[in-house]
Structure formats: structure tokens, C-alpha cells
Amino acid sequence: MGILSFLGFTLLVGIISYLATRKTDESSSDGYFLGGRSLTGVVIAGSLLLTNLSTEQIVGLNGQAFTEGILVMAWETLAAIAMVVTAIFLLPRYLKGGITTVPQFLERRYDTTTKAIASGLFLSGYVVVFLPIVLYSGSLAISTMFDVPEVLGVSKNMSIWICVFGIGITGSIYAIFGGLKAVAVSDTINAVGLLIGGVMIPIFGLLEIGDGNLGQGITTLMDTNPEKFNSIGSSEASVPFATIFTGMMLVQLFYWGTNQAIIQRALGAKNLKEGQKGLILASFIKILGPLIVVLPGVIAFHMFGDTLSNADEAYPTLVSKVLPLSLVGFFAAVLFGAILSSFNSALNSSVTLFGIDIYKEYINKEASEQQVVKAGKLFGVVLALLSMFIAPFIANAPDGLFGYLQQVNGCYSIPILTIIVVGYLTKNVPAIAAKIAIGSGAVLYLLYMILDSTIMKGQFPHFLHVMAILFVLNVVIMLVIGKLHPREVPYQQEYTREVDITPWKNVKIVGGLICVIVIGIYIYFS
């Protein structure tokens, strides 16, 4: 029954995605990379949420909540504010310039070399870090949920290989041969499923605690575990409260406002109004994110206490305990959709970065749009195969590798955010300032990580504080260079008229309301 419902829901998503995208013109770069710039607000919101949410986040954050409580919700709720800032400040500028990739703006604002460095940094992050880890964590979840080793009579390691290639090939078909619109449509359907399935877990858990009474379950959970419902993290917590005002917001702004895999959904909007609606809708739903990725961890702590040796087992253990058997297949299909989304979204963005920023620029300057799309697809096939072969070996990596790699991403996230923000807010800062900022930001952060893990043994400030310090330092460096050696001609952004950039009239009011709600949540749980 579970296998049938899993296959049924997964097949349904594939058929709907095919029917919705079969008339999209993929011979042009806009048609393939940006869904023909035809995405509506609801589709953008669904794709944003599914691109962000995957197994390592659902399992990982709930594991942290199991240990620390709801203070880890900062990774979810503060994302809402970053999306509001992106909708009001960054997206109008992106769409005005008609860009397909974020590095394209860097070329116009600075020079081709700056664009190439940024594209290389994005691609290296996807290839070495993101794609293999999504594949591995997703394969582990599917293999465990369906007990693949037992069903197929293979070893646990072989089942991981089988699931990795199953997920990788399926995701590649969506991302490489369907383009952004296929990815976005499948994401939207899976987003609905994930919201339904994700909310079911805490509801069934609370019903279990309250002996069939949801309200009683909430009361019992909060009364029995008051320490788990404090949103203010101590200096020893994984998210100290002070970091919310420093590096946390910068990381969120980089992720939601400049990360190609994320912002590409909004770049495909049919106009600014739809793009802003999509970001605002996604930000509102993101506020509810802790119900899916934090609350189940607290429920698991109440139900299982110290009986779990590994906190990351909290979520899957809770699912197997409270979810009716008839719904296991549906939930596995939804989880499979979340895995696919993160994989194919990053792959689609990698194909875009390669085709537009590297192939067209350095390999074949005279390439037609059809040739650019074809080259991007071939690169995507190679990239997908490479990540599939790397993924199973992550099983041999030390515990906590994913968290460590997330921290390592600071080597390029803060420098790139710096040059984009300074690029839009100033007119005279030259290209050399951007190159120096990327170099100094990456080298100094890398130096911090090496010293903190060897000589200082964790005695340096929290890495989020260090990110904020380096951000300010890089901005100052760029402004000083801009003052001493300004551009010969001040930068002026041109309106390419790719899409209508009339803003949504309610964007600031609704965005402000969302920020107030986030602040209210922190005050209530402080």
C-alpha cells in the first residue's frame, strides 16, 4: 500500500509537470533557463519553499530542536524578513536589468572577470557541497523508510547507491530536459504535499501526547518542557540570540536574495508584481516553517526523552511512531519531492550559470541561444553523474560534515553579498574593489576557520559574528577604494524592458506586517 501511494503521487507530479510545460519554448535561453519569464506568484512561492526545504533540513533542524528547543527556529522565521527585503530592494533591480543570472549583474556593474569568479564560486559550492549531500541524505531517508536493503536483498551500502542514482536520474530529467518551468511546476505540486504531510506529523504527535485531544497535547507539551520553548539562545547555543542582529541576517539575505538556485525562481517572474507576490507569499508561509522543521523535534523529545542516542533520529522515529501506515507512502512521496526539488533546482541553476556565464563568454562567444542551451544540458549531465558518484562516499565522512560545510560556505557567501549590495548602492566603486573584497573576504574567513579549529579551539567569536565583521570590513574597503580610485564613468543601470517592473502596490504594507509578526513571535516565546 505504501509503495503504491508513493509511486502514484510521484507519477502524478511528473504527468502534470509534463502537461504544463510541453508548450514552453526551450530553444531560447529565457524559455529554458527562466521558464519563458512566465512564472506567476503562486508558482514562484511554491518553488522557493521546496527548493529550500529538503531532507537534511527537515531531519537536521528537528534534531537540533530535540536538543536545544525552538531557538533554532531563527533559521526559518528570520528568512521571512530576508525575503521581504529581497522583494522590495533586490528584485526590482534584478528585473529592471533583465538578468538571467546574478553574476550577469556583476559583469555589468564591474567587469567580466568579477562575473567569472562569482560563477565559479557558485558552481564549486553546488558541485562539491550541495548536490552530493542532498543526494546522500535523501537516499538515506528513502532507503530507511522503505527498508530497501530488506526489500531488494542488498547491503545497506548498495541500497544507498541504488537510491542515489534513482533520485539523481529522476531529478536530472526534470532539471536538464525540462528547464526551470518543469522544476517550478513540480515544486509547486510537491509544496502543497509537503505542507499537508509536514503539518500532519506534529498534529498526530500532539494528538498522541494529548490522548486524542489536540489542545491538551499542546498544553501538556508546553507545561512539561518549558525550557524547550525559549526563543532566546544563550552564548553557548548553536544560534546565540545576538547573532540574529549580525551574521544571521546577512546569511539569510545572501541565501534568499543572491543565491542563484533560489533567486532564479523570482527572476523567471512574468513581471515584478508577480515576483513580489511570490516572495511575499513564500515569506508568510516560511513563518509557519517551524511547525514542520522545529516543533516535531520538541514533540520527539517529550515522547522519547533520552532514549535516542542520536538527535538526528528524532524526526524519522516520530514519523514511524505517529503516522498511520496508510499515509507512509504519501509522506515518502512528498519527502521524495523535497529531495528532488533541492537537487534539480541546484542542478538547473548550475546549468544556467555554465551556459550563460562560462560557455557563452569563454568557450563560444558566437554561440546561438540553441547552442547555449544544448551546452548547458550537456554540462548538466556531466555534473549530475559526477555528483551521483560522489554522493555515496559521504557515508564515510565524519559526523556533522553537513553543518561544517554550511559554515564553510561563508568563504564565498559574504564576499558575494558584499559586492552585490555595494554594487547597487554606489555608482563609483570600481571593479578592482570587488575583486579585492572577494579575495580578502574569502581568505580572512578561511584563516579564521583554520585558527579557530586548531590554535584557538573554538575560542573565537561565533562564526555568524565573524561573518558580520568581515561584511563591514569588506564594505569599508570597497568604499575607500571607490573614493580614491573611482570609476571613470559612474554606473547607471539600464531598464531592458524584458518584463514590466511596476511594483505590487501592497508589497511594503504586507512586507511590514510580516516583519511585525516575526518580531511578535520572538517576544511571545522570549
C-alpha positions as MATLAB code, in Angstrom:
seq = 'MGILSFLGFTLLVGIISYLATRKTDESSSDGYFLGGRSLTGVVIAGSLLLTNLSTEQIVGLNGQAFTEGILVMAWETLAAIAMVVTAIFLLPRYLKGGITTVPQFLERRYDTTTKAIASGLFLSGYVVVFLPIVLYSGSLAISTMFDVPEVLGVSKNMSIWICVFGIGITGSIYAIFGGLKAVAVSDTINAVGLLIGGVMIPIFGLLEIGDGNLGQGITTLMDTNPEKFNSIGSSEASVPFATIFTGMMLVQLFYWGTNQAIIQRALGAKNLKEGQKGLILASFIKILGPLIVVLPGVIAFHMFGDTLSNADEAYPTLVSKVLPLSLVGFFAAVLFGAILSSFNSALNSSVTLFGIDIYKEYINKEASEQQVVKAGKLFGVVLALLSMFIAPFIANAPDGLFGYLQQVNGCYSIPILTIIVVGYLTKNVPAIAAKIAIGSGAVLYLLYMILDSTIMKGQFPHFLHVMAILFVLNVVIMLVIGKLHPREVPYQQEYTREVDITPWKNVKIVGGLICVIVIGIYIYFS';
ca = [
       0.000    0.000    0.000;
       2.807    2.414    0.945;
       4.767    1.671   -2.255;
       1.640    2.133   -4.419;
       0.705    5.515   -2.915;
       4.352    6.608   -3.215;
       4.553    5.677   -6.909;
       1.070    7.102   -7.611;
       1.764   10.563   -6.178;
       5.234   10.747   -7.752;
       3.833    9.766  -11.183;
       1.026   12.335  -10.837;
       3.573   15.125  -10.283;
       5.547   14.058  -13.357;
       2.492   13.940  -15.630;
       1.189   17.355  -14.513;
       4.661   18.914  -14.941;
       4.906   17.498  -18.479;
       1.455   18.741  -19.494;
       2.138   22.200  -18.021;
       5.470   22.658  -19.803;
       5.144   20.876  -23.152;
       4.339   24.151  -24.954;
       7.181   26.141  -23.381;
       9.745   27.299  -25.936;
      13.039   25.848  -24.737;
      15.058   26.814  -27.791;
      15.730   30.226  -26.245;
      17.722   30.845  -23.076;
      14.786   32.679  -21.462;
      12.447   29.812  -22.321;
      14.752   27.157  -20.894;
      16.534   28.915  -18.033;
      13.700   31.186  -16.835;
      10.553   29.329  -17.912;
       9.953   31.931  -20.617;
       9.713   34.617  -17.894;
       6.143   33.418  -17.349;
       6.087   32.287  -13.704;
       3.248   33.541  -11.504;
       3.350   34.405   -7.813;
       1.918   31.109   -6.552;
       4.330   29.038   -8.686;
       7.301   31.154   -7.539;
       6.307   30.797   -3.869;
       5.896   27.024   -4.119;
       9.200   26.596   -5.924;
      11.070   28.833   -3.452;
       9.808   26.837   -0.486;
      10.524   23.418   -1.991;
      13.962   24.458   -3.227;
      14.798   25.470    0.328;
      13.237   22.539    2.157;
      14.826   19.098    1.892;
      15.653   16.057    3.982;
      18.843   17.379    5.547;
      16.935   20.442    6.785;
      13.826   18.577    7.992;
      15.885   15.941    9.784;
      18.719   18.250   10.861;
      16.719   21.146   12.309;
      14.329   18.804   14.121;
      17.400   17.071   15.533;
      18.679   20.415   16.820;
      15.229   21.237   18.236;
      15.261   17.865   20.010;
      18.452   19.005   21.773;
      18.023   22.786   22.102;
      14.345   23.606   21.636;
      12.695   26.246   19.447;
      15.624   28.698   19.488;
      16.798   27.071   16.230;
      13.675   28.488   14.551;
      15.846   31.521   13.710;
      16.918   29.712   10.532;
      13.243   29.638    9.453;
      11.428   32.705   10.803;
      14.185   35.222   10.005;
      14.164   34.008    6.418;
      10.780   35.752    6.100;
      12.383   39.157    6.739;
      15.160   38.422    4.216;
      12.545   37.557    1.576;
      10.705   40.815    2.246;
      13.967   42.773    1.799;
      14.658   40.863   -1.428;
      11.159   41.597   -2.762;
      11.391   45.336   -2.031;
      15.074   46.096   -2.644;
      16.787   43.482   -4.842;
      14.133   42.006   -7.153;
      13.092   45.350   -8.765;
      16.743   45.941   -9.669;
      17.236   42.386  -10.977;
      14.157   42.548  -13.225;
      14.946   46.076  -14.374;
      18.270   44.767  -15.688;
      16.600   41.707  -17.256;
      19.305   39.385  -15.896;
      19.221   35.574  -16.111;
      21.958   35.007  -13.522;
      23.196   37.070  -10.575;
      26.779   37.080  -11.954;
      25.397   38.805  -15.090;
      24.743   41.886  -12.962;
      28.287   41.690  -11.615;
      29.603   41.822  -15.194;
      27.586   44.924  -15.991;
      28.455   46.643  -12.720;
      32.119   45.628  -12.512;
      33.660   43.510  -15.294;
      33.763   40.059  -16.912;
      36.444   38.725  -14.548;
      34.300   39.520  -11.486;
      31.391   37.654  -13.076;
      33.583   34.630  -13.832;
      34.891   34.491  -10.246;
      31.351   34.648   -8.820;
      30.037   31.975  -11.229;
      32.992   29.733  -10.371;
      32.321   30.143   -6.650;
      28.629   29.287   -7.070;
      29.389   26.238   -9.229;
      32.080   24.909   -6.889;
      29.672   25.201   -3.960;
      26.972   23.243   -5.809;
      29.311   20.516   -7.123;
      31.449   19.889   -4.059;
      28.964   20.588   -1.284;
      25.306   20.824   -2.124;
      24.393   18.281   -4.800;
      26.186   15.226   -3.324;
      24.895   15.926    0.202;
      21.285   16.334   -0.949;
      21.563   13.060   -2.864;
      23.109   11.189    0.056;
      20.774   12.462    2.790;
      17.744   11.888    0.575;
      18.848    8.380   -0.331;
      19.393    7.558    3.325;
      15.836    8.674    4.154;
      14.183    6.766    1.296;
      16.304    3.665    1.877;
      15.373    3.626    5.566;
      11.687    4.458    5.080;
      11.103    1.645    2.588;
      13.703   -0.699    4.084;
      15.325   -1.046    0.641;
      18.091   -3.432    1.832;
      15.465   -5.923    3.044;
      13.134   -5.498    0.052;
      15.864   -5.899   -2.593;
      18.087   -8.235   -0.591;
      21.121   -5.963   -0.871;
      23.572   -4.415    1.574;
      22.881   -1.027    3.141;
      25.705    0.498    1.110;
      24.338   -0.912   -2.159;
      20.841    0.386   -1.327;
      22.329    3.873   -0.965;
      23.934    3.582   -4.422;
      20.605    2.440   -5.909;
      18.634    5.284   -4.297;
      21.282    7.881   -5.201;
      21.068    7.005   -8.885;
      17.267    6.719   -8.751;
      16.922   10.210   -7.295;
      19.741   11.627   -9.416;
      18.390   10.362  -12.741;
      14.820   11.458  -11.961;
      15.961   14.894  -10.823;
      18.198   15.263  -13.872;
      15.295   14.573  -16.241;
      13.289   17.380  -14.611;
      16.152   19.862  -14.412;
      18.146   19.206  -17.600;
      15.440   18.306  -20.083;
      12.519   20.261  -18.611;
      14.185   23.553  -17.757;
      13.109   25.910  -14.985;
       9.382   25.748  -15.679;
       9.261   21.949  -15.222;
      11.211   22.336  -11.988;
       8.938   25.142  -10.751;
       5.662   23.354  -11.605;
       6.737   20.084   -9.966;
       7.930   22.092   -6.951;
       4.535   23.780   -6.606;
       2.656   20.469   -6.532;
       5.142   18.979   -4.102;
       4.952   22.142   -1.958;
       1.248   21.509   -1.362;
       2.001   17.883   -0.490;
       4.870   18.810    1.815;
       2.801   21.395    3.673;
      -0.008   18.869    4.187;
       2.340   15.983    5.070;
       4.688   18.142    7.133;
       1.886   19.605    9.265;
       0.354   16.125    9.759;
       3.393   14.927   11.723;
       3.159   17.436   14.622;
      -0.659   17.154   14.635;
      -0.532   13.372   15.027;
       2.243   13.815   17.581;
       0.224   16.290   19.648;
      -2.842   14.024   19.433;
      -0.662   11.192   20.747;
       0.537   13.327   23.676;
      -2.971   14.648   24.440;
      -4.692   11.236   24.206;
      -6.663   12.314   21.147;
      -7.121   15.951   22.216;
      -5.016   18.426   20.200;
      -5.391   21.302   22.674;
      -4.464   19.079   25.588;
      -1.423   17.870   23.667;
      -0.180   21.451   23.171;
      -0.778   22.298   26.850;
       0.995   19.165   28.073;
       3.956   19.693   25.752;
       4.499   23.325   26.814;
       3.889   22.737   30.526;
       6.184   19.711   30.680;
       9.037   21.180   28.623;
       9.069   24.978   29.240;
      12.836   25.184   28.625;
      12.300   23.992   25.049;
      10.041   26.974   24.257;
      12.545   29.758   24.829;
      13.493   31.547   21.608;
      16.446   33.355   23.197;
      19.624   31.328   22.661;
      22.461   31.609   25.176;
      26.047   32.344   24.146;
      26.651   28.569   24.195;
      23.717   27.765   21.890;
      24.114   26.914   18.216;
      22.277   30.177   17.462;
      23.124   32.751   20.186;
      20.461   35.476   20.320;
      22.986   38.213   19.475;
      23.816   36.576   16.127;
      20.276   37.372   14.942;
      21.344   41.001   14.644;
      24.695   40.287   12.985;
      25.638   37.429   10.666;
      22.315   35.577   10.711;
      20.500   38.266    8.727;
      23.413   38.521    6.280;
      23.394   34.755    5.669;
      19.622   34.877    5.146;
      19.920   37.813    2.736;
      22.639   36.054    0.755;
      20.616   32.844    0.574;
      17.248   34.353   -0.383;
      18.480   37.390   -2.302;
      21.633   36.393   -4.185;
      21.899   32.582   -4.250;
      21.317   31.620   -7.888;
      19.473   28.376   -7.049;
      16.906   30.366   -5.048;
      16.548   33.744   -6.739;
      16.294   32.158  -10.212;
      12.650   31.359   -9.412;
      11.879   35.048   -8.942;
      13.971   36.024  -11.996;
      11.552   33.914  -14.058;
       8.555   36.038  -12.970;
       6.251   37.331  -15.729;
       6.515   40.791  -14.136;
       7.725   42.484  -10.941;
       4.263   42.373   -9.387;
       4.082   38.548   -9.658;
       7.683   38.183   -8.461;
       6.993   40.289   -5.370;
       3.736   38.433   -4.665;
       5.625   35.126   -4.888;
       8.353   36.231   -2.460;
       5.852   37.749   -0.002;
       3.596   34.656   -0.079;
       6.620   32.424    0.465;
       7.796   34.618    3.359;
       4.408   34.351    5.073;
       4.371   30.563    4.731;
       8.001   30.494    5.930;
       6.846   31.881    9.288;
       4.902   28.634    9.668;
       8.064   26.648    8.820;
       8.907   25.817   12.474;
       5.705   23.729   12.622;
       7.395   21.345   10.160;
      11.113   21.608   10.952;
      11.221   22.530   14.667;
       8.070   21.507   16.586;
       8.316   17.776   15.714;
      11.776   17.727   17.335;
      10.348   19.077   20.605;
       7.477   16.569   20.422;
      10.021   13.791   19.868;
      11.951   14.948   22.956;
       8.762   14.766   25.039;
       7.883   11.297   23.748;
      11.309    9.659   23.618;
      13.405   11.745   26.026;
      16.964   10.482   26.361;
      16.229    7.107   24.760;
      17.581    8.281   21.379;
      21.356    8.099   21.101;
      21.418   10.310   18.004;
      19.345   13.517   17.894;
      19.027   13.226   14.099;
      16.934   10.102   14.658;
      14.231   12.218   16.329;
      12.190   13.056   13.223;
      12.174    9.669   11.448;
      11.457    7.943   14.773;
       8.499   10.280   15.394;
       7.161    9.711   11.868;
       7.254    5.926   12.243;
       5.612    6.210   15.658;
       2.663    8.552   14.963;
       1.905    8.361   11.221;
      -0.790    5.833   10.203;
       0.583    3.125    7.918;
      -1.778    4.134    5.095;
      -0.133    7.580    4.926;
       3.501    6.457    4.947;
       3.653    6.125    1.141;
       2.173    9.577    0.585;
       4.587   11.168    3.037;
       7.530    9.324    1.469;
       6.462   10.658   -1.958;
       6.295   14.194   -0.571;
       9.715   13.778    1.022;
      10.987   12.398   -2.286;
       9.628   15.540   -3.951;
      11.524   17.729   -1.471;
      14.744   15.818   -2.161;
      14.234   16.110   -5.922;
      13.460   19.805   -5.639;
      16.681   20.721   -3.875;
      18.691   18.545   -6.267;
      17.131   19.618   -9.545;
      16.948   23.292   -8.560;
      20.678   23.465   -7.828;
      21.386   21.440  -10.987;
      19.203   23.716  -13.111;
      20.985   26.762  -11.697;
      24.385   25.180  -12.379;
      23.361   24.536  -15.988;
      22.252   28.178  -16.250;
      25.488   29.550  -14.767;
      27.607   27.411  -17.077;
      25.622   28.110  -20.243;
      25.233   31.868  -19.800;
      28.328   32.900  -17.845;
      31.023   30.446  -18.961;
      30.174   28.744  -22.299;
      28.827   31.877  -23.999;
      31.551   34.083  -22.522;
      34.707   31.981  -22.757;
      34.113   28.883  -24.940;
      31.947   30.029  -27.852;
      31.275   33.761  -27.979;
      29.363   33.371  -31.260;
      27.064   30.640  -29.917;
      23.374   30.883  -30.768;
      20.786   30.596  -27.986;
      20.075   26.996  -29.049;
      23.776   26.153  -28.758;
      23.973   27.758  -25.301;
      21.008   25.681  -24.100;
      22.483   22.481  -25.612;
      25.886   23.122  -23.993;
      24.197   23.776  -20.664;
      22.302   20.479  -20.895;
      25.473   18.502  -21.667;
      27.227   20.151  -18.728;
      24.236   19.263  -16.544;
      24.514   15.575  -17.495;
      28.213   15.517  -16.555;
      27.557   17.414  -13.329;
      24.697   15.109  -12.335;
      26.754   11.964  -12.966;
      29.685   13.399  -11.024;
      27.516   14.239   -8.012;
      25.878   10.780   -8.143;
      29.265    9.050   -8.000;
      30.490   11.296   -5.162;
      27.342   11.108   -3.011;
      27.580    7.540   -1.624;
      31.091    8.205   -0.309;
      29.722   10.874    2.042;
      28.715    7.923    4.249;
      32.417    7.619    5.133;
      32.690   11.272    6.188;
      32.802   12.292    9.866;
      29.632   13.204   11.765;
      28.499   16.786   11.434;
      30.018   17.212    7.996;
      26.978   18.999    6.585;
      26.913   21.572    9.380;
      30.633   22.122    8.914;
      30.228   22.620    5.181;
      27.395   25.093    5.780;
      29.845   27.077    7.853;
      32.481   26.807    5.122;
      30.041   28.434    2.680;
      30.864   31.698    4.457;
      34.054   31.753    2.383;
      32.052   32.970   -0.588;
      28.567   33.941    0.671;
      29.586   37.122    2.493;
      32.060   38.393   -0.169;
      29.446   37.919   -2.930;
      26.714   39.595   -0.859;
      29.096   42.496   -0.193;
      29.888   43.241   -3.835;
      26.215   42.959   -4.872;
      24.960   45.333   -2.153;
      27.765   47.857   -2.752;
      27.254   47.483   -6.498;
      23.604   48.527   -6.285;
      24.035   51.241   -3.641;
      27.003   53.048   -5.219;
      27.928   54.330   -8.676;
      31.665   54.967   -8.471;
      33.178   51.858   -6.821;
      35.426   50.185   -9.469;
      35.886   46.536  -10.463;
      39.214   46.204   -8.637;
      37.385   46.905   -5.355;
      35.062   43.934   -5.970;
      37.980   41.590   -6.696;
      39.829   42.720   -3.560;
      36.659   42.298   -1.457;
      36.100   38.740   -2.728;
      39.742   37.843   -2.083;
      40.029   39.441    1.349;
      36.644   38.112    2.477;
      37.407   34.532    1.444;
      40.994   34.468    2.737;
      40.244   36.116    6.101;
      37.247   33.836    6.747;
      39.275   30.758    5.803;
      42.051   31.930    8.122;
      39.519   32.367   10.931;
      38.205   28.823   10.449;
      41.699   27.300   10.455;
      42.807   29.190   13.578;
      39.515   28.576   15.397;
      39.672   24.807   14.829;
      43.400   24.418   15.583;
      45.077   27.014   17.811;
      42.055   28.704   19.444;
      39.963   25.525   19.800;
      36.631   27.304   19.397;
      37.530   30.377   21.499;
      36.958   32.866   18.684;
      33.561   34.637   18.366;
      30.681   32.704   16.802;
      31.115   32.279   13.038;
      27.990   34.378   12.369;
      29.551   37.295   14.259;
      32.750   36.871   12.241;
      30.722   36.984    9.008;
      29.208   40.314   10.071;
      32.621   41.750   10.948;
      34.047   40.719    7.573;
      30.996   42.118    5.764;
      31.505   45.547    7.345;
      35.267   45.375    6.713;
      34.746   44.490    3.040;
      32.219   47.293    2.560;
      34.657   49.811    4.075;
      37.488   48.538    1.841;
      35.317   48.888   -1.268;
      34.115   52.389   -0.341;
      37.665   53.582    0.378;
      38.897   52.250   -2.983;
      35.892   53.854   -4.672;
      36.807   57.183   -3.069;
      40.485   57.003   -4.003;
      40.118   55.405   -7.452;
      36.538   55.898   -8.684;
      35.191   54.507  -11.958;
      35.870   56.677  -14.968;
      32.157   56.656  -15.809;
      29.596   56.349  -12.931;
      27.467   53.198  -13.238;
      23.883   53.651  -14.401;
      21.526   50.676  -14.525;
      19.533   50.481  -17.747;
      15.944   49.245  -17.997;
      15.993   46.405  -20.541;
      12.179   46.150  -20.708;
      12.270   42.341  -20.529;
       9.294   42.469  -18.131;
       7.010   45.120  -16.638;
       8.596   46.441  -13.406;
       5.533   48.146  -11.938;
       5.690   47.106   -8.246;
       2.840   45.433   -6.374;
       1.099   48.300   -4.578;
       0.749   46.391   -1.291;
       4.300   44.987   -1.120;
       5.572   47.362    1.591;
       2.440   47.147    3.750;
       2.226   43.340    3.650;
       6.015   43.029    3.969;
       5.997   45.278    7.041;
       3.188   43.189    8.572;
       5.237   40.022    8.092;
       8.224   41.626    9.870;
       5.961   42.634   12.779;
       4.648   39.051   13.047;
       8.210   37.680   13.200;
       9.146   40.150   15.969;
       5.919   39.276   17.806;
       6.763   35.559   17.725;
      10.153   36.242   19.311;
       8.614   38.440   22.016;
       5.964   35.805   22.807;
       8.485   32.984   23.170;
      11.191   35.033   24.924;
];
